[in-house]
């Protein structure tokens, strides 16, 4: 379930509706904070204190981002629970072309692609002291 949330996205047709729903929730939040709580009226009439302008206005806008994210994530969870076939994976971004692979090998050497354990074993064999048992007097 968490894998679907993290590595998959909503298909484009439903994504449009999820964004529209999230934006409508944001517009509701802005309407509530500016109109219902008469924040705009206080600002226009000059009754707003400096504290309202310095702390209140940025706080309203910060909560707007949080409300949008929560509404969008709620839509994504609902799609995962009720329409899991509507989730599509994100495209892979870390695929390298052959030219990039060759450039990395030239820069870092062929050992760059080996596993750490393989590299450590190769380094231990290189640094191994010579065997002194074969010495003859």
Secondary structure per residue as TSV (DSSP state, phi and psi in degrees):
chain	resnum	aa	ss	phi	psi
A	1	X	-	360.0	-47.9
A	2	X	H	-66.7	-28.7
A	3	X	H	-64.4	-40.7
A	4	X	H	-63.5	-38.7
A	5	X	H	-68.5	-38.9
A	6	X	H	-86.2	-43.5
A	7	X	H	-102.6	0.1
A	8	X	E	-123.7	157.3
A	9	X	E	-126.8	164.5
A	10	X	E	-75.2	139.5
A	11	X	-	-60.1	152.7
A	12	X	H	-55.9	-35.5
A	13	X	H	-64.9	-44.6
A	14	X	H	-78.4	-25.7
A	15	X	H	-61.5	-38.4
A	16	X	H	-60.0	-43.0
A	17	X	H	-70.2	-34.6
A	18	X	H	-65.3	-41.6
A	19	X	H	-66.9	-42.4
A	20	X	H	-62.4	-40.8
A	21	X	H	-62.9	-44.0
A	22	X	H	-63.9	-41.4
A	23	X	H	-67.0	-35.0
A	24	X	H	-67.4	-36.6
A	25	X	H	-65.8	-38.8
A	26	X	H	-65.0	-42.9
A	27	X	H	-63.0	-36.9
A	28	X	H	-62.7	-41.5
A	29	X	H	-63.6	-45.1
A	30	X	H	-65.8	-39.0
A	31	X	H	-61.5	-45.7
A	32	X	I	-61.5	-45.9
A	33	X	I	-75.8	-33.3
A	34	X	I	-92.9	-43.0
A	35	X	I	-91.3	-54.6
A	36	X	I	-62.6	-40.0
A	37	X	T	-89.0	8.4
A	38	X	T	50.4	40.8
A	39	X	H	-70.4	-40.2
A	40	X	H	-67.3	-40.9
A	41	X	H	-61.9	-40.1
A	42	X	H	-66.1	-39.8
A	43	X	H	-67.8	-42.5
A	44	X	H	-71.9	-33.6
A	45	X	H	-83.2	-10.4
A	46	X	T	87.1	9.3
A	47	X	-	-84.6	-10.2
A	48	X	-	-71.5	134.1
A	49	X	-	-80.2	162.3
A	50	X	H	-63.2	-31.5
A	51	X	H	-64.5	-39.2
A	52	X	I	-62.4	-39.3
A	53	X	I	-77.0	-39.5
A	54	X	I	-78.0	-40.5
A	55	X	I	-102.0	-38.1
A	56	X	I	-70.9	-47.6
A	57	X	H	-64.1	-48.4
A	58	X	H	-62.9	-33.6
A	59	X	H	-66.0	-39.3
A	60	X	H	-62.0	-42.9
A	61	X	H	-71.2	-34.4
A	62	X	H	-65.9	-41.8
A	63	X	H	-66.1	-26.6
A	64	X	H	-61.1	-43.0
A	65	X	H	-65.6	-41.4
A	66	X	H	-65.9	-41.5
A	67	X	H	-64.1	-41.0
A	68	X	H	-61.8	-47.3
A	69	X	H	-62.3	-43.1
A	70	X	H	-64.6	-41.7
A	71	X	H	-66.5	-40.9
A	72	X	H	-67.1	-42.2
A	73	X	H	-66.3	-34.3
A	74	X	H	-62.3	-44.1
A	75	X	H	-60.3	-42.2
A	76	X	H	-64.8	-41.8
A	77	X	H	-62.9	-41.5
A	78	X	H	-64.1	-39.6
A	79	X	H	-65.7	-40.3
A	80	X	H	-62.8	-42.3
A	81	X	H	-73.6	-41.3
A	82	X	H	-103.0	-24.9
A	83	X	-	-135.8	63.0
A	84	X	G	-64.2	-21.4
A	85	X	G	-72.5	-11.0
A	86	X	G	-88.7	6.0
A	87	X	E	-97.7	135.7
A	88	X	E	-123.7	146.7
A	89	X	E	-72.4	153.1
A	90	X	-	-68.5	147.9
A	91	X	-	-69.0	148.1
A	92	X	-	-72.9	130.3
A	93	X	-	-102.9	-17.0
A	94	X	-	-97.2	20.8
A	95	X	-	-79.0	127.3
A	96	X	-	-98.8	144.0
A	97	X	-	-78.9	169.7
A	98	X	H	-63.3	-35.8
A	99	X	H	-64.0	-42.1
A	100	X	H	-65.7	-38.9
A	101	X	H	-63.1	-44.8
A	102	X	H	-64.0	-39.3
A	103	X	H	-64.7	-39.6
A	104	X	H	-66.7	-38.0
A	105	X	H	-66.3	-37.9
A	106	X	H	-67.3	-39.1
A	107	X	H	-72.8	-46.5
A	108	X	H	-107.6	-7.9
A	109	X	-	86.6	166.2
A	110	X	G	-71.3	-19.6
A	111	X	G	-68.0	-15.1
A	112	X	G	-59.9	-33.9
A	113	X	G	-88.4	-8.5
A	114	X	S	-78.6	158.1
A	115	X	-	-68.2	151.4
A	116	X	H	-57.3	-39.1
A	117	X	H	-64.8	-40.1
A	118	X	H	-63.0	-42.6
A	119	X	H	-66.5	-41.6
A	120	X	H	-64.0	-40.1
A	121	X	H	-65.3	-40.6
A	122	X	H	-65.4	-40.2
A	123	X	H	-66.9	-37.0
A	124	X	H	-67.0	-38.2
A	125	X	H	-68.3	-34.1
A	126	X	H	-68.6	-39.4
A	127	X	T	-88.3	4.3
A	128	X	-	-70.3	131.6
A	129	X	-	-68.9	151.5
A	130	X	-	-65.5	152.4
A	131	X	-	-78.0	124.4
A	132	X	-	-97.0	2.4
A	133	X	T	-72.5	-20.9
A	134	X	T	-88.5	6.8
A	135	X	-	-74.2	138.4
A	136	X	-	-117.5	145.8
A	137	X	-	-91.1	360.0
